[in-house]
Amino acid sequence: MGKDFTENLVFLGMPFDEDMQSIRKSIREVVEELGMDLYVADEEVTADDISQEIKEKIEEAEFIVFDLTGGNPNVFYELGYAEGVGNEGEDLFLIAKKSSKIPFNVSTRRIHFYEDAYDLREILKDKFIKLIERSRR
């Protein structure tokens, strides 16, 4: 990978809407089944600067998952930051609900589209595991 990171740390960037909770739960379950730790910014309880903490965790994470559903500007900012600090395709796993509209300059990337939480879980068990294996060679 060529960067310093905390092994088995996965950063999750996604909208924090109530209707996304089943998606977050599926991601967490698969990540934990793989023996990895999931960082989600809105689950922290400290009074630290959340923007700075997010940047630090993006730099620290071994893998980063971004859910582009809904076109959340914060998620796209975090994706841009992740790429700007040297994360490459082998570090990033992009997902979105099938109905999502993806901006052109991101739409050229490999994005894994899912129907629902169950479908996403199957995608993660297949494609995310392959990304990890490929990256760790």
C-alpha positions, 0 to 999 in steps of 0.5 A: 500500500505504501502508506502508514496505517493502522492494520485492520482499521476501516473508516466508514464515510456515509450519510448518517440518515436514519434510513441508512441504519440498516446499511451501516449495520450490514457494513459493521457486521461484515467488517467485524466478522473479518476481525477488523475495527470500524470507525464511524465519526458520529459514534464518537463521544469526545469533544474533539474537533470532528473534522480534524478527527475524520481527517486523522482517521482517513489517514490512519485507516487501512481501508476506507468505505464510502457510501455515495448514496444521496450525494452527501457533500461531506462524503464526497469531501472525505473521498477527495481528502482520502485521495489527496493524502495518498489513498489509492483504489486498493485502499478504497471501496465505493458503494451506493444504492442502485438509484443513486446519481453519481457525479461524472468525475466520480462515476468513472470509478468502480462503484459497487451498487446495492439494492438493500442491506442484504444485497450489500452484505453479499457484495461486501462478503465477495468484493470487499474481501477480494480488495483486502486480499489483493491489497495485502499481497 
